[in-house]
Amino acid sequence: MALFSVRKARECWRFIRALHKGPTATAAPQKESGERVFSGIQPTGIPHLGNYLGAIESWVKLQEEYDTVIYSIVDLHSITVPQDPGILQQSILDMTAVLLACGIDPERSILFQQSQAKAARQKHDGTVGLLTYPVLQAADILCYKSTHVPVGEDQVQHMELVQDLARSFNQKYGELFPLPRSILTSMKKVKSLRDPSAKMSKSDPDKLATVQITDSPEEIVRKFRKAVTDFTSEVTYEPDSRPGVSNMVAIHAAVSGLSVEEVVRNSAGVDTARYKLLVADAVIEKFAPIRSEIEKLKMDKDHLRKVLLVGSAKAKELASPVFEEVKKLVGIL
Ligand SMILES: Nc1ncnc2c1ncn2[C@@H]1O[C@H](COP(=O)(O)OC(=O)[C@@H](N)Cc2c[nH]c3ccccc23)[C@@H](O)[C@H]1O
C-alpha cells in the first residue's frame, strides 16, 4: 500500500487550501438543531497530558451537553506513516481502553474505529484520497454533518480547511454541510516539559518531554523534576516571558480544577523546584483512577472489540444518509 509522508500530506493540504480559499466564499447558515459533536484521536502511542487536557477531558464533558457525540479512533490517519500491523491492532484496543477509562461512555457517545466504518463504504482500500491526511479529516467530520469539533490548537489549521471544503461544496451543489466549529479548551496547547516553546507531542524523541496517562507516579515525578523552567525561583503566570513555569501553572490549574490566579496565590513562597513536585503530585492524583481502570479494561479484549463494533454500526447509520444526499446533489445517484 502506498504510504504518504507527513510532508507530502502538508504540501497537499496547502494546495487544496489554496484552491478552496476565495474572496467570494460566504458562510453557510448554521442550523439551530441537529448539532453533532465529532472528534478523533490517532491510536498510535498512549495519550499524553496534552491529548487529555486539550481534547479527551472536553470530549467527556460534551457527552452531557449534546445528544449526538461521535468519537473516532482514527487508524487510517495513523497509517500515513509506517506502522507495524500487529502493534497497530493492539494500539487500537489500548486506545479504546484509555478512552473508556477517561470517561467516554458508549451509552452516551458513539465510539468507533475509523477503518471499520469507512472501509465498508469505500470498497477500494488504500487510495491516495484515503491517505491524504487533511482531506480525510474533512471527510471524517463532514460525513456526519458535524457541527462542533473539540480539538487542541494544533488542529485549527485542519479545521479551516474543513470549513473551506464544506463552504465550497455548499456553493457548488446546494446547502448541505453545516460549517463545523472547533471547540478549544483553556489548555489548547500543553507545552513540552523539556522545551516550553514546543507543544507536548507523542513523537517527541526526548522521553522526558511528554507525560503519558499511564506513566507510574515515579515516572511522573522524574519528568516534572527535570522540567525546564528558568532562573527565577518565584511561581508566576507569564506565558510570554516565563513559558516553562507558566506551563506548570496552567497544568496545575487544569488538573486541580482551580483557576490560574488561585494556583499562583496558593504557591506564594514556594520555589519552582518544589513547585514542580507539587504539580507532579496533582497530575498523579488526577491520573491514578484512570490508570487503574485502564489496566482492568485491557484485560477484557472482547468487551473492547464489542464496543467498537457497536460504535461502527451506529456511525455508519449516521453517515449513510449524508452520503446518499451527497451523491444525489453531485448527480451520481
Ligand atoms: N500538546 C497538546 N496540547 C493540547 N492538545 C493536544 C496536544 N497534542 C495533541 N492535542 C490534541 O489531542 C487530540 C488528539 O491528537 P492526535 O494527534 O491524535 O489528533 C490528530 O492527529 C487528528 N488529526 C485526528 C483526527 C482525525 N480526524 C479528525 C476529525 C476531527 C478531529 C480530529 C481528527 C487532538 O485534538 C489534538 O489537537
The ligand as an SDF file (V2000), in Angstrom:
LIG
                    3D

 37 41  0  0  0  0  0  0  0  0999 V2000
    0.1550   19.3670   23.3460 N   0  0  0  0  0  0  0  0  0  0  0  0
   -1.1620   19.3740   23.1400 C   0  0  0  0  0  0  0  0  0  0  0  0
   -1.9530   20.2680   23.7920 N   0  0  0  0  0  0  0  0  0  0  0  0
   -3.3090   20.2720   23.6120 C   0  0  0  0  0  0  0  0  0  0  0  0
   -3.9650   19.4020   22.8010 N   0  0  0  0  0  0  0  0  0  0  0  0
   -3.2150   18.4970   22.1450 C   0  0  0  0  0  0  0  0  0  0  0  0
   -1.7940   18.4350   22.2690 C   0  0  0  0  0  0  0  0  0  0  0  0
   -1.3230   17.4250   21.4850 N   0  0  0  0  0  0  0  0  0  0  0  0
   -2.4150   16.8760   20.8860 C   0  0  0  0  0  0  0  0  0  0  0  0
   -3.5470   17.5150   21.2860 N   0  0  0  0  0  0  0  0  0  0  0  0
   -4.9320   17.2070   20.8660 C   0  0  0  0  0  0  0  0  0  0  0  0
   -5.2120   15.8310   21.1320 O   0  0  0  0  0  0  0  0  0  0  0  0
   -6.1600   15.3310   20.1570 C   0  0  0  0  0  0  0  0  0  0  0  0
   -5.6630   14.0240   19.5530 C   0  0  0  0  0  0  0  0  0  0  0  0
   -4.3980   14.2360   18.9360 O   0  0  0  0  0  0  0  0  0  0  0  0
   -3.9770   13.4940   17.5900 P   0  0  0  0  0  0  0  0  0  0  0  0
   -2.6030   13.9770   17.2650 O   0  0  0  0  0  0  0  0  0  0  0  0
   -4.2030   12.0360   17.7160 O   0  0  0  0  0  0  0  0  0  0  0  0
   -5.0200   14.1310   16.5590 O   0  0  0  0  0  0  0  0  0  0  0  0
   -4.8500   14.0710   15.2040 C   0  0  0  0  0  0  0  0  0  0  0  0
   -3.8700   13.6440   14.6590 O   0  0  0  0  0  0  0  0  0  0  0  0
   -6.0820   14.4770   14.4160 C   0  0  0  0  0  0  0  0  0  0  0  0
   -5.6690   14.8600   13.0790 N   0  0  0  0  0  0  0  0  0  0  0  0
   -7.0510   13.3240   14.4670 C   0  0  0  0  0  0  0  0  0  0  0  0
   -8.2850   13.4690   13.6470 C   0  0  0  0  0  0  0  0  0  0  0  0
   -8.5790   12.7690   12.5170 C   0  0  0  0  0  0  0  0  0  0  0  0
   -9.8040   13.1180   12.0520 N   0  0  0  0  0  0  0  0  0  0  0  0
  -10.3190   14.0590   12.8840 C   0  0  0  0  0  0  0  0  0  0  0  0
  -11.5160   14.7490   12.8380 C   0  0  0  0  0  0  0  0  0  0  0  0
  -11.7740   15.6690   13.8410 C   0  0  0  0  0  0  0  0  0  0  0  0
  -10.8580   15.9200   14.8530 C   0  0  0  0  0  0  0  0  0  0  0  0
   -9.6500   15.2360   14.9140 C   0  0  0  0  0  0  0  0  0  0  0  0
   -9.3840   14.3200   13.9180 C   0  0  0  0  0  0  0  0  0  0  0  0
   -6.2960   16.4440   19.1070 C   0  0  0  0  0  0  0  0  0  0  0  0
   -7.4940   17.1660   19.3420 O   0  0  0  0  0  0  0  0  0  0  0  0
   -5.0910   17.3290   19.3600 C   0  0  0  0  0  0  0  0  0  0  0  0
   -5.3060   18.6790   18.9760 O   0  0  0  0  0  0  0  0  0  0  0  0
  1  2  1  0
  2  3  1  0
  2  7  2  0
  3  4  2  0
  4  5  1  0
  5  6  2  0
  6  7  1  0
  6 10  1  0
  7  8  1  0
  8  9  2  0
  9 10  1  0
 10 11  1  0
 11 12  1  0
 11 36  1  0
 12 13  1  0
 13 14  1  0
 13 34  1  0
 14 15  1  0
 15 16  1  0
 16 17  2  0
 16 18  1  0
 16 19  1  0
 19 20  1  0
 20 21  2  0
 20 22  1  0
 22 23  1  0
 22 24  1  0
 24 25  1  0
 25 26  2  0
 25 33  1  0
 26 27  1  0
 27 28  1  0
 28 29  1  0
 28 33  2  0
 29 30  2  0
 30 31  1  0
 31 32  2  0
 32 33  1  0
 34 35  1  0
 34 36  1  0
 36 37  1  0
M  END
$$$$
